[in-house]
Amino acid sequence: MDKNIKFELTKNELETLIFLGASRVCDQKQLVGSEVGKLCEDAADIYIEVIDHLTGKNPFDPDEMKITDEVLHNDQLTIILASKRS
């Protein structure tokens, strides 16, 4: 997949994707009860943080973003992360 691909999503679509991702993780990890609740709470918190950044209400620190981007998109690290997703 092209690493520079851009997506256009509505706020509702982003929320839906985050919660579908959380649901899939619950299924894959066979989480039940309070574990599901905790993961859904965490997904809600992540959604809020992302929306607050995107809307400028509470943006992430630019220096932290630069460092995180460099770490996450280091070609060697990307290969390692991709291999663990199988």
C-alpha positions as CSV (number, residue, x, y, z in Angstrom):
1,M,0.0,0.0,0.0
2,D,1.2,3.5,-0.8
3,K,2.5,5.1,2.4
4,N,1.4,8.5,1.3
5,I,-2.2,7.7,0.6
6,K,-4.6,10.2,2.1
7,F,-8.1,9.4,3.3
8,E,-11.1,11.7,3.6
9,L,-13.4,10.7,6.4
10,T,-16.2,12.3,8.3
11,K,-16.1,12.5,12.1
12,N,-18.8,9.8,12.2
13,E,-16.9,7.5,9.8
14,L,-13.8,7.9,11.9
15,E,-15.7,7.0,15.1
16,T,-17.3,4.0,13.4
17,L,-13.9,2.7,12.2
18,I,-12.3,3.1,15.6
19,F,-15.1,1.2,17.3
20,L,-15.2,-1.5,14.7
21,G,-11.5,-1.9,15.2
22,A,-12.0,-2.2,18.9
23,S,-14.7,-4.7,18.4
24,R,-12.5,-6.8,16.1
25,V,-9.7,-6.7,18.7
26,C,-12.1,-7.9,21.3
27,D,-13.1,-10.8,19.1
28,Q,-9.5,-11.7,18.1
29,K,-8.4,-11.6,21.8
30,Q,-11.6,-13.3,22.9
31,L,-12.2,-10.6,25.5
32,V,-15.3,-10.7,27.6
33,G,-17.1,-8.7,30.2
34,S,-15.2,-5.9,31.8
35,E,-12.3,-6.5,29.4
36,V,-14.5,-5.4,26.5
37,G,-15.8,-2.4,28.5
38,K,-12.2,-1.3,29.2
39,L,-11.1,-1.6,25.6
40,C,-14.2,0.3,24.5
41,E,-13.5,3.1,27.0
42,D,-9.9,3.2,25.7
43,A,-11.2,3.4,22.1
44,A,-13.5,6.3,23.1
45,D,-10.6,8.1,24.7
46,I,-8.4,7.6,21.6
47,Y,-11.3,8.9,19.4
48,I,-11.6,12.0,21.5
49,E,-7.8,12.7,21.5
50,V,-7.7,12.3,17.7
51,I,-10.7,14.5,17.1
52,D,-9.4,17.1,19.5
53,H,-6.1,17.1,17.6
54,L,-7.7,17.3,14.1
55,T,-10.0,20.1,15.1
56,G,-7.3,22.1,16.9
57,K,-9.0,21.9,20.2
58,N,-6.0,20.1,21.8
59,P,-3.4,19.4,19.2
60,F,-0.6,16.9,19.8
61,D,2.9,18.5,20.4
62,P,4.6,19.0,17.0
63,D,7.9,17.7,18.3
64,E,6.3,14.5,19.7
65,M,4.5,14.1,16.3
66,K,7.8,14.4,14.4
67,I,9.6,11.9,16.7
68,T,6.6,9.4,16.6
69,D,6.3,9.7,12.8
70,E,10.1,9.0,12.4
71,V,9.9,5.9,14.8
72,L,6.7,4.5,13.3
73,H,7.8,5.0,9.7
74,N,11.3,3.8,9.9
75,D,11.4,1.2,7.1
76,Q,13.0,-1.5,9.3
77,L,10.5,-1.0,12.1
78,T,7.6,-1.0,9.7
79,I,8.6,-4.4,8.4
80,I,8.8,-5.8,11.9
81,L,5.3,-4.4,12.8
82,A,3.8,-5.6,9.6
83,S,5.1,-9.1,10.2
84,K,3.4,-9.3,13.6
85,R,0.0,-8.6,12.2
86,S,-0.5,-11.9,10.5
